[in-house]
Amino acid sequence: MDGVQSNEAGSSLVSITVLSVTPVRAGKLFALASVEIDIDGVRIEVRGIRAMRALTGATKVELPTFRDACPTKSTARSATS
């Protein structure tokens, strides 16, 4: 689209691939996972996804976070193409 914006809705091919799942035993945490999200050829790899047991017994999935220099907690992301 070369910098031209359109009001028309489009569609994109999106795929999510699980790259790894590592079992962990640390309190409520029971696994760490890495996934790759591909949006029209732009790949985003997300590492450190936490699978945890909730108080209700259900499974809870949390995205990774990091502390920056401030120290505020932020969601970690990286992109490759």
Residue, then its C-alpha position, 0 to 999 in steps of 0.5 A: m500500500d506504500g503509505v496509503q491508508s485504506n478504510e477497507a477491511g482486509s485479511s491476512l494469513v496468520s499462523i501460530t507454531v509451538l516451538s517448544v514446551t518445557p516441563v517445570r516444577a516451581g510452585k504453580l508454574f508447570a511449563l514454559a513455552s515458546v511460540e512463533i506467530d507469523i502474520d503475512g510473513v512477519r514472524i514474531e517469536v515469543r519466549g517464556i510463556r508461562a503455564m500455571r495452575a490457577l487457584t480454581g484448578a484451571t490452567k492459566v497462561e501468562l505472556p512473558t514480562f521483563r523489568d526495564a530501567c524504570p523498573t516497570k514491568s512490561t510484556a516482552r516481544s521480538a519481531t523478525s522478518 
